[in-house]
Amino acid sequence: MVVSNEPLWQDAVDNFVREYDEAVVYADRETILQGPVRLLGNGWVELPTGRLLSPRAVHHIDRCE
């Protein structure tokens, strides 16, 4: 029998992850980050360093194309 240590819902959450190569992250009217980010399915923003920004800290994200 194969037993996984990953939660069963992990695949469903991974379908909602968005990755942006160039984005600007804002907290209210102030820019807090410019560069690549991952928007996780639970609303948290993952930085390239692995740090996470709370959904409460982020006002909006603009994609740069």
N, C-alpha and C positions, 0 to 999 in steps of 0.2 A: 504494500500500500504506500502511496506517495502522500506525504503531508507537507503542505506549504505553510511557511511562516508569514505569508502575505495575506492581508484581509481580502475576503471575496469581493468586496466592493471596490478594490483598488483599480481594477480595469475600467470600471464605470467612471471613476473620478478622473483617470488619465485621459479619457475622451474629451474632457472639458478643459484641459490645459492648453493655453495659448502661449506661443513663444514669439517675441518680437526682437528682431536684430537691432532695430533703432526705434527707440521710444523716448518720450519725455513724460516723467511721472510728476504730478503736481500734488501738493498739499495746500489746499485753498488756492491762493493765487501765486504761491511760491514754488519754483521748480526745486525738486529735491533730488532728481536723478535724471541723467540723460545717457542713454546707451541701451544695451541689450537687457531684456527682462523676461521672466516667465510669469504669466498670470495663472495661478493654480485654480483648480475647480472650486475650492472653498473660499476664494476671494483674496487670499494672501498673494503678495507679489514677491517672487524670489529673485534676488540679485545674483549676478555672476559669481559673487564671493560665497554664495550659499546663505547669506543672511536673508531674513524674511521681513517684509513690511506688512503691518496689520492693515486690513481693509479700512479700519477707522482712521488710519494715518494718511490714506491716499484719497484725494478728492477725485481725480480722474487721470487717465492715461491717454496721451496722443501718440498715435503711430506716425513715424516719419518714413516716407517712402522714397 
